[in-house]
């Protein structure tokens, strides 16, 4: 905390990472990220300058340990937490945050929609060393009696308060426009984004254009003052396979590409959010089309989910889609928990969602040949061959679960040269050791 406070205390005016990068400067955040990612600081700076990399790092989030999102670095994963109108408070959300940090979430979004949103987010920010994101329209809607009474000033006021509080990136559904509404008629699930649906309802009722689209320059002015990264939300993302890659989704994506350029002109960092539910054979096209239409801006995808029939197991279908999306160019994968479509996740659901997403991101990094991505896998292979159980636990994405399963059948004994699936007689690796010794003797 002390270090980051020192880093930012003298900054005034336009303070974004993109602003400094375009002036040729390497900020402490860039240097920190370069060390974490094994890159040259100049490479990080240059990627930020052209918009292909973001460091979500609000000046007010002094607890932050900076992280980067973009194709030049490792694939990241986000975990969503937050309360609802039906359940959960600050204690429960801090418990979820602890799980996020323990199991390796790279960023956390507070998607609270219930009571005490400001206080819950304050607690999260003050305990969180990773970037924190929000969807400001949730708090804005919670603060009015009727969602249709919300004004552009109300929404911008919430955005400014969240920026002052320290939120690092914000999802804004600024690309959902009135003229796109006829395009959803052929969809089965119409609009599944909460922010997208609220925006569409507001436009329909008032007969006006998206208020954030019309006030986009005012939004950018807030971001410039605090270095809030905009996550341009996919309010028309597909909510089922039938609706994937349709005219509505692509129309919004084109607008997001235009808005990214407008943000860059003001030195504001931008990510683009993406689908959603997408069958496997359409994932490559979606990733490549986003890169083309959005000029290489980092792509942050929800999954994507590759089938619609997995209630209770959507963290698995998401991991399948996420691995492919990461391979084809997604920079960050938003986790999905087993509770998706069913209810508010608890701490264990969060854990399962994180591990599934981490597996997808790691698999993508290996497939894309990221330097050092496979080192941990090779170390695991050696540990398995040498029956070094403690090393295996340490290298596992979820050491607690690995240790738990081992102990279920063999207790605390970590000296055996076999597991309970094969036992000593049928353990192929134990037999391989004997074969190796015989082969060495024969030579």
C-alpha positions in Angstrom: 0.0 0.0 0.0 2.8 2.4 1.0 4.6 1.9 -2.3 1.6 2.5 -4.5 0.7 5.6 -2.5 4.2 6.9 -3.2 3.9 6.0 -6.9 0.8 8.1 -7.5 0.9 10.9 -5.0 2.3 13.6 -7.4 0.1 12.8 -10.4 -2.3 15.4 -11.6 -4.3 16.1 -14.8 -4.5 13.3 -17.2 -3.0 10.3 -15.3 -3.8 7.3 -17.4 -1.2 4.6 -18.2 -1.9 5.2 -21.9 -1.1 8.9 -21.5 2.3 8.2 -20.0 3.0 5.4 -22.5 2.3 7.8 -25.4 4.8 10.2 -24.0 7.4 7.5 -23.9 7.4 7.2 -20.1 7.6 3.9 -18.2 5.5 4.2 -15.1 6.2 2.1 -11.9 3.0 0.1 -12.8 4.5 -0.7 -16.2 7.8 -1.7 -14.7 6.0 -3.9 -12.1 4.0 -5.7 -14.8 7.1 -6.2 -16.9 8.8 -8.0 -14.1 5.8 -10.2 -13.4 5.3 -11.1 -17.0 9.0 -11.5 -17.9 8.9 -8.7 -20.5 10.9 -5.6 -21.2 9.3 -2.5 -19.7 9.6 -0.8 -23.1 7.5 -3.7 -24.6 4.8 -3.1 -22.0 4.8 0.6 -22.6 4.5 0.2 -26.4 1.6 -2.2 -26.1 -0.3 0.2 -23.8 0.4 3.1 -26.2 -1.4 1.5 -29.1 -4.3 0.1 -27.0 -3.4 -3.6 -27.1 -2.6 -3.8 -23.4 -4.2 -2.3 -20.4 -3.2 -1.9 -16.7 -6.4 -1.3 -14.8 -4.9 0.8 -11.9 -7.1 3.5 -10.4 -5.0 6.1 -8.5 -7.2 5.7 -5.5 -6.8 1.9 -5.3 -3.6 2.2 -3.3 -3.8 -1.5 -2.2 -3.3 -2.6 -5.8 -0.5 -4.8 -7.1 -0.7 -3.9 -10.8 -1.7 -6.5 -13.4 -2.0 -6.3 -17.2 -4.5 -7.6 -19.6 -3.7 -8.1 -23.3 -2.3 -10.7 -25.7 1.3 -9.7 -25.0 0.9 -11.1 -21.5 -0.5 -14.3 -20.0 -4.2 -14.9 -20.3 -6.0 -13.6 -17.2 -9.2 -14.7 -15.4 -11.8 -12.6 -13.6 -14.0 -13.8 -10.8 -17.4 -12.1 -10.1 -18.6 -11.7 -6.5 -21.2 -9.4 -5.0 -24.5 -9.5 -3.2 -28.1 -9.7 -4.5 -31.4 -8.3 -3.3 -32.1 -11.7 -1.8 -28.9 -12.6 0.0 -25.4 -11.9 1.2 -23.6 -9.0 2.9 -20.1 -7.6 3.4 -19.0 -10.6 5.5 -20.0 -13.1 2.9 -18.5 -11.1 0.1 -15.2 -10.7 1.9 -15.2 -14.5 2.4 -15.7 -14.9 -1.4 -12.9 -12.3 -2.0 -10.6 -14.4 0.2 -11.3 -17.4 -1.9 -10.7 -15.4 -5.1 -7.2 -14.4 -3.9 -6.3 -17.8 -2.5 -7.1 -19.6 -5.8 -5.6 -17.1 -8.2 -8.2 -14.7 -9.6 -6.3 -12.0 -11.6 -9.2 -9.5 -11.2 -12.4 -9.4 -9.2 -15.7 -7.7 -10.2 -18.1 -6.6 -7.5 -21.5 -7.1 -9.1 -23.6 -6.3 -6.1 -27.2 -5.5 -6.8 -28.7 -5.5 -3.3 -28.4 -3.2 -0.3 -25.2 -1.4 1.1 -23.5 -1.6 -2.3 -21.1 1.3 -1.6 -20.1 -0.2 1.8 -19.6 -3.7 0.4 -17.4 -2.3 -2.5 -15.4 -0.2 0.0 -14.7 -3.4 2.0 -13.7 -5.3 -1.1 -11.4 -2.5 -2.4 -9.6 -2.1 0.9 -8.9 -5.8 1.1 -8.0 -6.4 -2.5 -4.6 -6.3 -4.2 -5.9 -7.3 -7.6 -7.8 -4.9 -10.0 -11.5 -4.4 -9.0 -14.2 -3.9 -11.6 -17.9 -2.9 -11.3 -21.0 -2.4 -13.4 -22.0 1.1 -12.3 -25.6 0.9 -13.6 -26.4 -1.7 -10.9 -25.7 0.8 -8.1 -27.4 3.6 -10.1 -30.6 1.5 -10.5 -30.6 0.5 -6.8 -30.5 4.2 -5.9 -33.8 5.1 -7.6 -37.4 4.1 -6.9 -38.0 3.3 -10.6 -35.3 2.3 -13.1 -37.1 4.3 -15.7 -36.5 7.5 -13.6 -32.7 7.1 -13.9 -31.1 10.0 -15.7 -27.7 10.3 -17.4 -26.6 12.6 -14.6 -27.5 10.0 -12.0 -25.5 7.3 -13.8 -22.5 9.6 -14.4 -22.7 10.6 -10.7 -22.4 7.0 -9.6 -19.5 6.4 -12.0 -17.7 9.3 -10.6 -18.2 8.2 -7.0 -17.0 4.7 -7.8 -13.9 6.2 -9.5 -13.2 8.3 -6.5 -13.5 5.2 -4.3 -10.8 3.4 -6.4 -12.6 1.1 -8.9 -10.0 0.1 -11.5 -12.3 -0.8 -14.4 -16.0 -0.4 -15.2 -18.3 -2.2 -17.5 -20.5 0.3 -19.4 -23.2 -0.9 -21.8 -22.6 2.1 -24.1 -22.9 0.2 -27.4 -26.5 -0.8 -27.1 -28.3 1.6 -29.4 -32.0 2.2 -30.2 -31.5 1.2 -33.9 -30.3 -2.2 -32.8 -33.5 -3.2 -31.0 -35.2 -4.7 -34.1 -32.2 -7.0 -34.5 -33.1 -9.0 -31.4 -36.5 -10.1 -32.7 -35.3 -13.5 -34.0 -33.5 -14.3 -30.8 -34.8 -17.0 -28.4 -33.4 -15.3 -25.3 -33.5 -11.7 -26.6 -31.3 -9.6 -24.1 -29.6 -11.5 -21.3 -27.2 -8.8 -20.1 -28.7 -7.1 -17.1 -27.1 -3.8 -18.0 -28.1 -4.2 -21.6 -31.7 -5.0 -20.8 -32.0 -2.0 -18.4 -30.6 0.3 -21.0 -32.9 -1.1 -23.7 -35.9 -0.6 -21.3 -34.9 3.0 -20.6 -34.5 3.8 -24.3 -37.9 2.3 -25.2 -39.7 4.2 -22.4 -38.1 7.6 -23.0 -37.8 7.3 -26.8 -34.2 8.4 -26.6 -30.7 7.2 -27.4 -28.5 5.4 -24.9 -27.6 8.1 -22.4 -24.0 7.0 -21.9 -23.5 6.9 -25.7 -24.7 10.5 -25.9 -22.6 11.5 -22.9 -19.5 9.4 -23.8 -17.1 12.4 -23.6 -18.3 13.1 -20.1 -17.6 9.5 -19.2 -14.1 9.7 -20.7 -13.4 12.8 -18.7 -14.0 10.9 -15.4 -11.8 8.0 -16.6 -9.0 10.4 -17.4 -8.9 11.9 -13.9 -8.6 8.6 -12.1 -7.2 6.2 -14.7 -10.3 4.0 -14.8 -10.1 1.5 -17.6 -13.4 1.2 -19.6 -14.6 -2.3 -20.2 -17.0 -1.7 -23.1 -19.8 -4.1 -22.2 -21.5 -6.5 -24.6 -25.1 -5.7 -23.7 -26.4 -7.7 -26.7 -24.2 -10.8 -26.1 -25.9 -14.1 -27.0 -27.6 -15.9 -24.2 -27.9 -19.2 -26.0 -26.2 -21.0 -28.9 -29.1 -20.1 -31.2 -28.4 -16.4 -30.8 -24.6 -16.6 -31.2 -22.8 -14.4 -33.7 -26.0 -12.8 -35.0 -26.6 -9.4 -36.4 -27.3 -7.7 -33.0 -24.1 -9.0 -31.5 -22.0 -7.9 -34.4 -23.7 -4.5 -34.7 -22.8 -3.7 -31.1 -19.3 -5.0 -31.6 -18.8 -2.5 -34.5 -19.9 0.3 -32.3 -17.6 -0.8 -29.5 -14.7 -0.6 -32.0 -15.6 3.0 -32.8 -15.9 3.9 -29.2 -12.5 2.3 -28.4 -10.9 4.7 -30.9 -12.7 7.7 -29.3 -11.5 6.6 -25.9 -7.9 6.2 -27.1 -8.1 9.7 -28.6 -8.5 10.8 -25.0 -5.8 8.5 -23.6 -8.4 6.3 -21.9 -7.6 2.6 -21.6 -10.2 0.2 -23.0 -11.1 -3.5 -22.9 -13.9 -5.0 -25.1 -16.3 -7.5 -23.6 -17.5 -10.5 -25.6 -19.9 -13.4 -25.6 -21.5 -15.3 -24.0 -22.9 -18.5 -25.4 -21.1 -19.6 -28.5 -20.8 -23.0 -30.2 -17.2 -24.3 -30.5 -17.0 -23.9 -34.2 -17.8 -20.2 -34.0 -15.3 -19.2 -31.4 -12.4 -18.6 -33.7 -14.5 -16.3 -35.9 -15.7 -14.4 -32.9 -12.2 -13.8 -31.5 -10.7 -12.8 -34.9 -13.7 -10.5 -35.8 -13.3 -8.7 -32.5 -9.6 -8.1 -33.1 -10.5 -6.7 -36.6 -13.4 -4.5 -35.6 -11.9 -3.3 -32.3 -8.3 -2.7 -33.6 -6.6 -5.2 -31.3 -8.1 -3.9 -28.0 -7.9 -6.7 -25.3 -10.9 -9.0 -25.5 -12.6 -10.0 -22.2 -15.0 -12.9 -22.7 -17.7 -14.6 -20.5 -16.7 -18.1 -21.2 -17.9 -18.6 -23.8 -20.3 -21.4 -22.9 -20.3 -24.0 -25.6 -23.6 -25.8 -24.7 -26.8 -24.7 -23.1 -27.7 -28.0 -21.3 -25.3 -27.9 -18.3 -27.1 -26.3 -15.3 -25.0 -27.1 -12.3 -21.9 -27.7 -14.5 -21.6 -24.5 -16.5 -18.1 -23.9 -15.1 -17.1 -26.9 -17.2 -18.7 -25.9 -20.4 -17.2 -22.4 -19.8 -13.7 -23.9 -19.4 -14.0 -25.7 -22.7 -15.0 -22.4 -24.5 -12.6 -20.3 -22.5 -9.6 -22.5 -23.5 -10.5 -22.1 -27.2 -11.2 -18.4 -26.8 -7.8 -17.9 -25.1 -6.0 -19.8 -27.8 -7.7 -17.7 -30.5 -6.9 -14.4 -28.9 -9.0 -13.6 -25.8 -7.0 -11.7 -23.2 -9.1 -12.4 -20.2 -11.7 -15.0 -19.3 -14.6 -14.3 -16.9 -15.2 -17.3 -14.8 -18.6 -19.0 -14.5 -19.6 -20.9 -11.4 -21.7 -24.1 -11.1 -24.5 -21.8 -9.9 -24.7 -19.9 -13.3 -28.4 -19.5 -14.3 -29.5 -21.0 -11.0 -28.5 -18.7 -8.1 -26.0 -16.5 -6.2 -22.7 -18.4 -5.9 -21.3 -19.2 -2.4 -17.6 -19.4 -1.6 -17.2 -23.0 -2.8 -18.9 -22.2 -6.1 -16.5 -19.3 -6.5 -13.6 -21.7 -5.9 -14.8 -24.1 -8.5 -15.4 -21.4 -11.0 -11.9 -19.9 -10.5 -10.1 -23.3 -10.9 -12.1 -24.1 -14.1 -11.2 -20.7 -15.6 -7.6 -20.9 -14.5 -7.3 -24.3 -16.3 -8.7 -22.8 -19.5 -6.4 -19.7 -19.4 -3.3 -21.9 -18.6 -4.1 -24.3 -21.4 -4.4 -21.3 -23.8 -1.0 -19.9 -22.7 0.6 -23.3 -23.3 -1.0 -23.6 -26.8 0.0 -20.1 -27.7 3.6 -20.8 -26.7 3.9 -18.2 -23.9 7.4 -18.3 -22.5 7.6 -20.5 -19.4 3.9 -21.4 -19.6 4.7 -25.2 -19.6 7.4 -25.1 -16.9 4.9 -25.9 -14.1 3.5 -28.8 -16.1 6.9 -30.3 -16.7 7.8 -29.9 -13.0 4.5 -31.7 -12.2 5.4 -34.5 -14.5 8.8 -34.9 -12.8 7.2 -34.8 -9.4 4.7 -37.5 -10.4 7.4 -39.8 -11.8 9.4 -39.4 -8.7 6.4 -39.9 -6.4 7.1 -36.5 -4.8 3.6 -35.9 -3.4 4.4 -32.7 -1.6 5.8 -31.2 -4.8 2.7 -32.3 -6.7 0.5 -30.6 -4.1 2.5 -27.4 -4.3 2.4 -27.3 -8.1 -1.4 -28.0 -8.3 -3.8 -25.2 -9.2 -5.8 -26.3 -6.2 -3.4 -27.8 -3.7 -6.1 -28.2 -1.0 -8.3 -30.4 -3.2 -5.3 -32.5 -4.4 -4.2 -33.1 -0.8 -7.8 -33.9 0.3 -8.3 -36.5 -2.4 -4.9 -38.2 -1.6 -5.7 -38.4 2.1 -9.2 -39.9 1.4 -7.6 -43.2 0.5 -4.0 -43.2 1.8 -4.3 -41.0 4.9 -1.3 -38.8 5.7 1.2 -41.2 4.1 3.0 -39.4 1.3 5.9 -41.8 1.1 4.2 -44.5 -1.1 5.2 -45.0 -4.7 1.6 -45.5 -5.9 -1.9 -44.1 -5.5 -5.0 -46.0 -4.6 -6.2 -46.2 -8.2 -3.5 -48.7 -9.3 -1.8 -49.8 -6.0 1.8 -51.1 -6.0 1.2 -54.0 -8.3 -0.3 -52.1 -11.3 1.4 -48.7 -10.9 2.9 -48.0 -14.3 5.3 -45.3 -13.1 6.7 -47.6 -10.3 7.1 -50.3 -12.9 8.8 -47.8 -15.3 11.4 -47.2 -12.6 12.2 -50.9 -12.5 12.4 -51.0 -16.3 14.7 -48.0 -16.3 17.0 -49.7 -13.8 17.0 -52.9 -15.7 17.8 -51.0 -19.0 20.6 -49.1 -17.3 22.1 -52.4 -16.0 21.8 -54.1 -19.4 23.9 -51.3 -20.9 
